């Protein structure tokens, strides 16, 4: 007898709470094996192929391409054991059959690409579900579970998903309050609880009346509108006015989601939590540029300017470890980090991303050049993984590529500092007591004033500038 299990959008890690369906890789009726990728989704950090932890026949899909789903929302249902049952029911010859007596033997949990059992992907083929009444040769029709709570319980038993306990508690509450509610996502339930909204009074717009986050948000907005309508008008001077364009406004509306939404959330949080300050200095980069030319002329792999600046940064952080830290606001502690995972800002068609070079303090200029090139190409192709985009402890921002001299960037939360590098251009400069044309660059440091004062920040920036002006300073400290 086939057992229908529901596979939900798994936790993609690093605080990601939603993903957009980019491309379905299976259709209803396809046969899938354990850990076979079934859908490609786009998160705020990367494009990810999501593998299914069950093996069997796809009986339903939830969400069209372009739909945004929260973590925990259903993706598809799979009839575990349906392939063997279908073959037996039709009387067709079959090869060796997998044991379907234990559904757990055909699952690997909610996993991402590269984890789990590593079973090879199956060639997809359609199985026409058996019809009619059950017979001695096979089961009756295969259909998804009618009750979302039953599907939820099946997934909890098979995968041990972290949301299982909360789902069971929610189900118990519903039973005590007069019946089930057609909602599966724990995020939807939490949103409703935060706004005091009774889900039993909502009509869901999802499959089979499933209540989606959009349904809850519409109800919350409608309730807010009703509460505001009878309120007496307030004098203009009594409270600040917040501009909200009318719903009928003809202006273009661009959803803040995906990379753009993640950037907006992170920058807003940085501004709220980090008391940042910026200092800057002009430096003569003529000798650094000449040193790079000499290194590349000596043979071997070419060294990038960004790699030399990164090498200077790691040396400076070794002298000023306060800037390679983060603030634990709950414990009211500054946490100095032992490794330097260096992020660098990269502009792509999807928006601004910050790939991270892990263990940058242990790498040579040659190794840094190769890793910068790999991550930059992956950013352009849209193939960066969440691991490539997380874990940074300090950021190097080369905004000079945009043809600008200076900037006051926002600290990449939860880091403590960011070094900005402007364009390197010929400028008049006093060199050895005489006016000369030199290659000049503006360096800026934005830092979290909680982790250090201006003396430390100024010392860090002055050391970086000294290394740019006289690369021998860096060689002396290696």
C-alpha positions as CSV (number, residue, x, y, z in Angstrom):
1,X,0.0,0.0,0.0
2,X,1.5,3.3,-1.0
3,X,2.0,6.0,1.7
4,X,1.7,9.6,0.6
5,X,4.3,11.8,2.3
6,X,4.5,15.6,2.0
7,X,7.9,17.3,1.4
8,X,8.1,20.9,2.7
9,X,10.5,23.6,1.8
10,X,13.5,22.9,4.2
11,X,15.4,25.3,6.3
12,X,18.0,26.6,3.9
13,X,20.2,28.0,6.7
14,X,21.7,31.3,7.7
15,X,18.4,32.9,8.8
16,X,16.7,32.5,5.4
17,X,12.9,32.3,5.8
18,X,11.6,32.1,2.3
19,X,12.5,31.2,-1.3
20,X,11.1,31.8,-4.7
21,X,10.4,28.9,-7.1
22,X,12.5,29.4,-10.2
23,X,12.0,26.0,-12.0
24,X,10.3,22.8,-11.3
25,X,12.5,19.8,-12.2
26,X,9.7,17.2,-11.9
27,X,6.0,16.9,-12.8
28,X,3.1,15.1,-11.3
29,X,3.4,11.4,-12.2
30,X,7.2,11.5,-12.3
31,X,9.2,8.9,-10.4
32,X,11.8,10.4,-8.1
33,X,14.6,8.7,-6.1
34,X,15.9,9.7,-2.7
35,X,17.9,13.0,-2.8
36,X,17.0,13.7,-6.4
37,X,16.7,17.5,-7.1
38,X,13.1,18.3,-7.7
39,X,12.9,22.1,-7.7
40,X,15.3,25.1,-8.2
41,X,14.6,28.0,-5.8
42,X,16.1,31.4,-5.4
43,X,16.8,32.7,-1.9
44,X,18.1,36.0,-0.8
45,X,21.6,34.6,-1.1
46,X,21.8,32.1,-3.9
47,X,20.1,29.8,-6.4
48,X,19.7,26.3,-4.8
49,X,18.5,23.0,-6.1
50,X,16.4,21.3,-3.5
51,X,16.5,17.5,-3.3
52,X,13.6,15.4,-2.2
53,X,14.2,13.1,0.8
54,X,11.6,10.5,-0.4
55,X,11.6,8.0,-3.2
56,X,8.4,7.3,-5.1
57,X,5.8,8.9,-7.4
58,X,5.1,12.7,-7.4
59,X,1.4,13.1,-6.8
60,X,1.1,16.8,-6.3
61,X,3.1,20.1,-6.6
62,X,2.4,23.3,-4.6
63,X,3.3,26.6,-6.1
64,X,3.9,27.8,-9.6
65,X,7.2,29.1,-10.9
66,X,7.7,32.6,-9.6
67,X,5.8,31.9,-6.4
68,X,7.5,32.8,-3.1
69,X,7.1,30.3,-0.3
70,X,8.1,30.5,3.3
71,X,10.2,27.8,5.0
72,X,8.0,25.0,6.1
73,X,5.4,25.4,3.3
74,X,4.6,22.3,1.3
75,X,6.5,21.7,-2.0
76,X,5.2,18.4,-3.2
77,X,3.7,15.1,-2.1
78,X,5.3,11.7,-3.0
79,X,3.6,8.3,-2.9
80,X,6.3,6.2,-1.2
81,X,6.2,2.7,-2.6
82,X,3.9,3.7,-5.4
83,X,6.3,2.6,-8.1
84,X,6.4,-1.0,-7.0
85,X,2.7,-1.1,-6.3
86,X,1.8,0.4,-9.7
87,X,3.9,-2.2,-11.5
88,X,2.3,-5.0,-9.5
89,X,-1.2,-3.7,-10.2
90,X,-0.6,-3.5,-14.0
91,X,0.9,-7.0,-14.2
92,X,4.0,-5.6,-16.0
93,X,7.3,-7.2,-15.6
94,X,9.5,-5.5,-13.0
95,X,13.1,-5.6,-11.9
96,X,14.3,-5.9,-8.4
97,X,12.0,-4.0,-6.1
98,X,13.0,-1.8,-3.2
99,X,11.6,-2.7,0.2
100,X,8.7,-0.3,0.8
101,X,7.5,-1.8,4.1
102,X,9.5,0.8,6.0
103,X,8.9,4.4,4.7
104,X,12.0,5.5,6.6
105,X,14.1,3.3,4.4
106,X,13.2,5.4,1.4
107,X,13.9,8.8,3.0
108,X,16.9,10.8,4.0
109,X,15.4,13.8,5.8
110,X,15.1,17.4,4.7
111,X,18.5,17.8,3.1
112,X,20.2,20.2,0.6
113,X,22.5,19.4,-2.3
114,X,25.6,17.5,-1.3
115,X,24.1,15.9,1.9
116,X,22.1,12.8,2.6
117,X,22.5,9.4,1.2
118,X,24.0,10.4,-2.1
119,X,21.7,8.1,-4.1
120,X,22.0,8.6,-7.9
121,X,19.3,10.6,-9.6
122,X,16.6,8.5,-11.3
123,X,15.6,8.8,-14.9
124,X,12.2,10.4,-14.7
125,X,9.4,8.5,-16.2
126,X,5.6,8.8,-15.8
127,X,3.6,6.3,-14.0
128,X,-0.2,6.3,-14.7
129,X,-1.8,5.8,-11.3
130,X,-3.9,2.7,-11.0
131,X,-7.7,3.4,-11.2
132,X,-10.8,1.6,-10.0
133,X,-11.3,-0.3,-6.8
134,X,-8.5,-2.1,-4.9
135,X,-7.7,-5.6,-6.1
136,X,-5.6,-8.4,-4.9
137,X,-2.9,-7.4,-7.4
138,X,-2.5,-3.7,-6.4
139,X,-3.9,-0.7,-4.5
140,X,-6.5,1.7,-5.6
141,X,-5.9,5.3,-6.7
142,X,-3.1,7.3,-5.2
143,X,-4.0,10.8,-3.9
144,X,-2.5,13.3,-1.6
145,X,-3.5,13.4,2.0
146,X,-6.7,15.3,2.4
147,X,-5.9,16.6,5.8
148,X,-2.8,18.8,5.9
149,X,-2.2,17.9,9.5
150,X,-1.9,14.2,8.5
151,X,0.7,15.0,5.9
152,X,2.5,17.2,8.4
153,X,2.6,14.3,10.9
154,X,3.9,11.9,8.3
155,X,6.8,14.3,7.5
156,X,7.6,14.8,11.2
157,X,7.8,11.0,11.7
158,X,10.0,10.5,8.7
159,X,12.3,13.4,9.0
160,X,12.3,14.6,12.6
161,X,11.9,18.2,11.3
162,X,12.3,20.9,13.9
163,X,8.9,22.3,13.1
164,X,7.2,19.0,14.1
165,X,6.7,19.9,17.8
166,X,5.3,23.3,17.0
167,X,2.9,21.9,14.4
168,X,1.6,19.3,16.9
169,X,1.1,22.0,19.5
170,X,-0.8,24.1,17.0
171,X,-2.9,21.1,16.0
172,X,-3.8,20.5,19.7
173,X,-4.8,24.2,20.1
174,X,-7.0,23.9,17.0
175,X,-8.7,20.8,18.3
176,X,-9.5,22.5,21.6
177,X,-10.9,25.5,19.7
178,X,-13.2,23.8,17.4
179,X,-11.6,22.0,14.5
180,X,-8.6,22.1,12.2
181,X,-7.3,25.1,10.3
182,X,-6.1,24.7,6.7
183,X,-2.6,26.1,7.3
184,X,0.7,24.2,7.4
185,X,3.4,26.9,7.5
186,X,4.6,27.7,11.0
187,X,5.5,31.2,9.8
188,X,1.9,31.8,8.8
189,X,0.8,30.7,12.2
190,X,3.3,32.9,14.0
191,X,2.3,35.9,11.9
192,X,-1.3,35.4,12.8
193,X,-0.5,35.0,16.5
194,X,1.6,38.2,16.5
195,X,-1.4,40.2,15.1
196,X,-4.1,38.4,17.2
197,X,-5.7,37.0,14.0
198,X,-8.1,34.0,14.2
199,X,-7.2,31.8,11.3
200,X,-10.5,29.9,11.5
201,X,-12.2,33.0,10.0
202,X,-10.0,33.2,6.9
203,X,-10.6,31.6,3.5
204,X,-7.3,30.4,2.1
205,X,-6.3,31.1,-1.5
206,X,-3.9,28.2,-1.7
207,X,-4.6,24.6,-3.0
208,X,-7.6,23.1,-1.3
209,X,-8.2,26.3,0.7
210,X,-4.7,26.3,2.2
211,X,-4.1,29.6,4.1
212,X,-1.0,31.4,2.8
213,X,1.0,34.3,4.2
214,X,-0.5,36.6,1.7
215,X,-4.0,35.8,3.1
216,X,-2.9,36.7,6.6
217,X,-1.2,39.9,5.5
218,X,-4.4,41.0,3.6
219,X,-6.5,40.3,6.7
220,X,-4.1,42.2,8.9
221,X,-4.0,45.2,6.6
222,X,-7.8,45.2,6.3
223,X,-8.2,45.1,10.1
224,X,-5.7,48.0,10.4
225,X,-7.7,50.0,7.9
226,X,-10.9,49.5,9.8
227,X,-9.3,50.5,13.1
228,X,-7.9,53.7,11.5
229,X,-11.0,54.8,9.7
230,X,-13.1,56.1,12.7
231,X,-10.0,57.8,14.4
232,X,-10.3,61.6,14.8
233,X,-7.9,63.5,12.6
234,X,-4.7,64.6,14.4
235,X,-3.1,68.0,13.9
236,X,-0.2,68.0,11.5
237,X,2.3,69.1,14.2
238,X,1.3,66.4,16.7
239,X,3.1,63.5,14.9
240,X,5.5,63.1,11.9
241,X,3.9,62.3,8.6
242,X,5.0,59.1,6.8
243,X,4.6,59.2,3.0
244,X,2.6,56.3,1.6
245,X,1.6,56.6,-2.0
246,X,-2.1,55.8,-2.7
247,X,-3.0,52.4,-3.8
248,X,-4.1,53.8,-7.1
249,X,-0.7,55.4,-7.7
250,X,0.6,54.9,-11.2
251,X,4.3,54.7,-10.1
252,X,6.2,51.5,-10.7
253,X,6.1,49.2,-7.7
254,X,9.1,46.9,-7.3
255,X,8.9,44.2,-4.6
256,X,11.7,44.2,-2.0
257,X,12.4,40.5,-2.1
258,X,15.2,38.2,-3.1
259,X,18.7,39.8,-3.1
260,X,17.3,43.3,-3.0
261,X,15.1,42.5,-0.1
262,X,17.9,40.8,1.8
263,X,20.2,43.8,1.2
264,X,17.5,46.2,2.4
265,X,16.9,44.2,5.6
266,X,20.6,43.9,6.4
267,X,21.4,47.5,5.8
268,X,18.4,48.6,7.8
269,X,19.4,46.4,10.7
270,X,23.0,47.7,10.5
271,X,21.8,51.3,10.7
272,X,19.5,50.5,13.7
273,X,22.1,48.5,15.7
274,X,25.6,49.7,14.8
275,X,26.8,53.2,15.9
276,X,29.2,53.5,13.0
277,X,31.8,56.2,12.3
278,X,34.1,56.8,9.3
279,X,37.6,58.0,8.8
280,X,39.6,58.4,5.6
281,X,43.0,59.2,4.2
282,X,44.6,59.8,0.8
283,X,47.5,57.6,0.0
284,X,50.2,57.5,-2.7
285,X,49.8,54.1,-4.4
286,X,52.6,54.6,-6.9
287,X,55.0,52.2,-5.3
288,X,52.3,49.6,-4.7
289,X,51.3,49.7,-8.4
290,X,55.0,49.4,-9.4
291,X,55.5,46.4,-7.1
292,X,52.5,44.6,-8.7
293,X,53.9,45.2,-12.2
294,X,57.3,43.8,-11.0
295,X,55.7,40.7,-9.4
296,X,53.7,39.9,-12.6
297,X,56.7,40.5,-14.8
298,X,58.7,37.9,-12.7
299,X,56.4,35.1,-14.1
300,X,53.9,32.8,-12.5
301,X,50.2,33.5,-11.9
302,X,49.2,37.2,-12.2
303,X,48.6,38.9,-8.9
304,X,45.5,41.2,-8.7
305,X,45.4,44.5,-7.0
306,X,42.5,43.4,-4.9
307,X,44.6,40.5,-3.6
308,X,47.4,42.8,-2.6
309,X,44.9,45.1,-0.7
310,X,43.4,42.0,0.9
311,X,46.9,40.9,2.1
312,X,47.5,44.3,3.6
313,X,44.1,44.1,5.3
314,X,44.8,40.7,7.0
315,X,48.2,42.1,8.2
316,X,46.5,45.2,9.6
317,X,43.8,43.1,11.4
318,X,46.6,41.0,13.0
319,X,47.9,44.3,14.6
320,X,44.4,45.6,15.4
321,X,42.2,42.6,16.2
322,X,39.5,44.8,17.6
323,X,38.2,45.4,14.1
324,X,37.9,41.6,13.4
325,X,35.1,41.1,15.9
326,X,31.4,41.2,16.4
327,X,29.1,42.4,19.3
328,X,26.9,40.0,21.2
329,X,24.2,42.5,22.2
330,X,22.4,40.0,24.4
331,X,25.5,39.2,26.5
332,X,26.9,42.8,26.1
333,X,30.2,41.4,25.0
334,X,32.6,42.0,22.2
335,X,33.7,38.8,20.5
336,X,37.1,38.9,18.9
337,X,37.3,36.3,16.1
338,X,40.5,34.2,15.6
339,X,40.1,33.8,11.8
340,X,39.8,36.4,9.1
341,X,37.0,35.5,6.6
342,X,37.3,38.4,4.2
343,X,34.1,39.5,2.3
344,X,34.3,41.7,-0.8
345,X,31.5,43.6,-2.4
346,X,30.5,42.4,-5.9
347,X,27.9,44.0,-8.1
348,X,25.9,41.5,-10.2
349,X,22.7,41.5,-12.3
350,X,20.8,40.2,-9.2
351,X,22.2,43.0,-7.1
352,X,24.9,43.5,-4.6
353,X,26.4,40.4,-3.1
354,X,29.3,39.9,-0.7
355,X,31.2,36.6,-1.4
356,X,33.5,35.5,1.4
357,X,37.1,34.3,1.1
358,X,37.5,31.9,4.0
359,X,40.7,31.9,6.1
360,X,42.1,34.9,4.2
361,X,44.8,35.4,6.8
362,X,46.4,32.1,5.9
363,X,46.5,32.8,2.1
364,X,49.2,34.2,-0.1
365,X,48.6,36.9,-2.6
366,X,48.6,34.2,-5.3
367,X,46.0,32.1,-3.5
368,X,43.9,35.2,-2.8
369,X,43.9,36.1,-6.5
370,X,42.7,32.7,-7.5
371,X,39.9,32.7,-4.9
372,X,38.7,36.2,-5.8
373,X,38.5,35.1,-9.4
374,X,36.5,32.0,-8.6
375,X,34.0,33.8,-6.4
376,X,33.6,36.7,-8.8
377,X,32.9,34.3,-11.7
378,X,30.4,32.4,-9.6
379,X,28.7,35.7,-8.6
380,X,28.3,36.6,-12.3
381,X,26.9,33.2,-13.2
382,X,24.5,33.2,-10.2
383,X,26.0,30.0,-8.8
384,X,27.2,31.2,-5.4
385,X,26.1,28.9,-2.6
386,X,24.9,30.1,0.8
387,X,28.3,29.0,2.2
388,X,30.1,31.3,-0.2
389,X,28.0,34.3,1.0
390,X,28.1,33.8,4.8
391,X,30.5,33.8,7.7
392,X,32.4,37.0,6.9
393,X,34.3,38.8,9.7
394,X,35.6,41.9,7.7
395,X,34.7,43.4,4.3
396,X,36.8,45.0,1.6
397,X,34.8,47.3,-0.6
398,X,36.5,48.3,-3.9
399,X,34.1,51.0,-5.0
400,X,36.8,52.5,-7.2
401,X,35.6,50.3,-10.0
402,X,32.6,52.6,-10.3
403,X,34.8,55.6,-11.0
404,X,34.3,57.2,-7.6
405,X,37.0,58.5,-5.1
406,X,35.3,58.0,-1.7
407,X,32.3,56.7,0.1
408,X,30.9,56.1,3.6
409,X,29.7,52.5,3.3
410,X,27.4,50.9,5.8
411,X,29.0,48.2,8.0
412,X,28.1,44.7,6.8
413,X,26.2,43.5,9.9
414,X,27.2,41.7,12.2
415,X,30.8,42.6,11.3
416,X,32.6,45.5,13.0
417,X,34.3,47.3,10.1
418,X,34.7,47.7,6.4
419,X,37.6,49.2,4.4
420,X,36.7,51.1,1.3
421,X,39.0,51.7,-1.6
422,X,38.4,54.5,-4.2
423,X,39.8,54.7,-7.7
424,X,43.5,55.1,-8.2
425,X,44.2,58.1,-10.5
426,X,47.1,60.4,-11.3
427,X,47.0,63.5,-9.1
428,X,49.4,66.3,-8.1
429,X,51.3,65.2,-5.0
430,X,54.2,66.4,-3.0
431,X,56.8,63.7,-3.2
432,X,60.2,64.0,-1.6
433,X,59.7,67.7,-1.2
434,X,58.7,68.4,-4.8
435,X,55.4,68.6,-6.6
436,X,54.9,65.5,-8.8
437,X,52.1,63.5,-10.5
438,X,51.5,60.4,-8.5
439,X,48.9,57.5,-8.4
440,X,46.7,58.6,-5.5
441,X,43.9,56.6,-3.8
442,X,41.4,57.5,-1.1
443,X,41.0,54.9,1.7
444,X,38.1,55.0,4.1
445,X,37.3,52.9,7.2
446,X,33.8,52.6,8.5
447,X,33.8,50.9,12.0
448,X,31.5,50.0,14.9
449,X,32.3,52.6,17.6
450,X,31.3,50.0,20.2
451,X,34.3,47.8,19.5
452,X,37.0,50.5,19.5
453,X,37.6,54.2,19.6
454,X,39.1,56.6,17.0
455,X,42.7,55.8,18.0
456,X,42.4,52.2,17.1
457,X,40.5,52.9,13.8
458,X,43.0,55.6,12.9
459,X,46.0,53.3,13.7
460,X,44.5,50.6,11.5
461,X,43.9,52.9,8.6
462,X,47.3,54.6,8.9
463,X,49.0,51.2,8.8
464,X,47.0,50.3,5.6
465,X,48.0,53.6,4.0
466,X,51.7,53.1,5.0
467,X,51.7,49.6,3.3
468,X,50.1,51.1,0.2
469,X,52.7,53.9,0.0
470,X,55.6,51.7,1.0
471,X,55.1,48.0,0.4
472,X,58.3,47.3,2.2
473,X,56.4,48.1,5.5
474,X,54.3,45.0,4.9
475,X,57.3,42.9,4.0
476,X,59.0,43.9,7.3
477,X,56.0,42.7,9.3
478,X,55.5,39.4,7.6
